[in-house]
Amino acid sequence: MNMNAKITWDSSFETGIPEIDAQHRHLVEIINTLSDDIGHATKNALAATIVQLKEYAQYHFRTEEGIMEQSGYKELEEHRDEHERFVDQILLFDLDIILATEGLAWDMLYFLRGWLTNHILQVDKKFSASIQA
C-alpha cells in the first residue's frame, strides 16, 4: 500500500451505524490531510492534527462505547482497551512532537492507517454485526 496515497471511503468501511460511519469518515479526512502534509509538515501542522485526533477520540469513543453499553455488547471491555491504546499512542505523538517533525508525520500516518484497517474494518465491524443480528 502506498502510505501517502489518499484513502478513498467506500462501503467496506461502513458499519451500518450512520453516526459511527460519519465519525469514521472524519477520521479518514484527518488521515488524508496528514498524508497531504507528508514532506512539508510543520510542527504546528502536526500539533493541530494531534489536537484533532484527541478531540476525535474523545467524542467518537464516547459515542461508540455508549452504543455498546446500550446494546449489551459482550466485548465492550476489550473494545474499550483498544480505544485506550489509541489514546495512549496519540499522547506519545504529542510528546514526540518536541523531538521530531518529518519522522513523526510518517509514524502518525502509519499508525492511523493501521488503526483504520485493523480496528474499523475488523473490530468495529464485529461489534456492529452483533447489534444488528
FENBEL-V101998 format. One record per residue. N is the residue number from 1. RES is the residue in three letters. D_FIRST is the distance of its C-alpha to the first C-alpha in Angstrom with 1 decimal. Layout:
BEGIN
n/res/d_first
N/RES/D_FIRST
N/RES/D_FIRST
END
This chain:
BEGIN
n/res/d_first
1/MET/0.0
2/ASN/3.8
3/MET/5.8
4/ASN/8.7
5/ALA/8.1
6/LYS/10.6
7/ILE/10.4
8/THR/12.9
9/TRP/15.4
10/ASP/16.4
11/SER/18.9
12/SER/16.5
13/PHE/16.8
14/GLU/20.5
15/THR/22.9
16/GLY/26.0
17/ILE/27.5
18/PRO/27.6
19/GLU/28.2
20/ILE/25.2
21/ASP/22.9
22/ALA/24.2
23/GLN/23.5
24/HIS/20.0
25/ARG/19.5
26/HIS/21.0
27/LEU/18.4
28/VAL/15.6
29/GLU/17.9
30/ILE/18.2
31/ILE/14.5
32/ASN/14.2
33/THR/17.3
34/LEU/16.1
35/SER/13.0
36/ASP/15.8
37/ASP/17.8
38/ILE/15.6
39/GLY/17.8
40/HIS/21.0
41/ALA/21.0
42/THR/24.6
43/LYS/26.0
44/ASN/27.5
45/ALA/24.2
46/LEU/22.5
47/ALA/25.8
48/ALA/25.7
49/THR/22.2
50/ILE/23.5
51/VAL/26.6
52/GLN/24.6
53/LEU/22.7
54/LYS/26.0
55/GLU/27.6
56/TYR/24.9
57/ALA/25.1
58/GLN/28.9
59/TYR/29.3
60/HIS/26.4
61/PHE/27.2
62/ARG/30.9
63/THR/30.3
64/GLU/28.2
65/GLU/30.5
66/GLY/33.5
67/ILE/32.5
68/MET/31.9
69/GLU/35.4
70/GLN/37.0
71/SER/35.6
72/GLY/36.5
73/TYR/33.0
74/LYS/33.6
75/GLU/30.5
76/LEU/30.9
77/GLU/31.5
78/GLU/28.3
79/HIS/26.4
80/ARG/28.3
81/ASP/27.4
82/GLU/23.7
83/HIS/24.5
84/GLU/26.6
85/ARG/23.8
86/PHE/21.7
87/VAL/24.8
88/ASP/25.5
89/GLN/22.1
90/ILE/22.7
91/LEU/26.2
92/LEU/24.9
93/PHE/22.7
94/ASP/26.0
95/LEU/27.8
96/ASP/25.2
97/ILE/25.6
98/ILE/29.0
99/LEU/27.5
100/ALA/24.4
101/THR/22.6
102/GLU/19.6
103/GLY/18.5
104/LEU/19.1
105/ALA/16.9
106/TRP/13.8
107/ASP/15.1
108/MET/15.7
109/LEU/12.3
110/TYR/10.7
111/PHE/13.6
112/LEU/13.6
113/ARG/10.0
114/GLY/11.1
115/TRP/14.4
116/LEU/13.3
117/THR/11.6
118/ASN/14.4
119/HIS/17.4
120/ILE/17.4
121/LEU/15.9
122/GLN/18.0
123/VAL/20.9
124/ASP/21.8
125/LYS/21.7
126/LYS/24.0
127/PHE/26.3
128/SER/26.5
129/ALA/27.2
130/SER/30.0
131/ILE/31.8
132/GLN/31.5
133/ALA/32.9
END
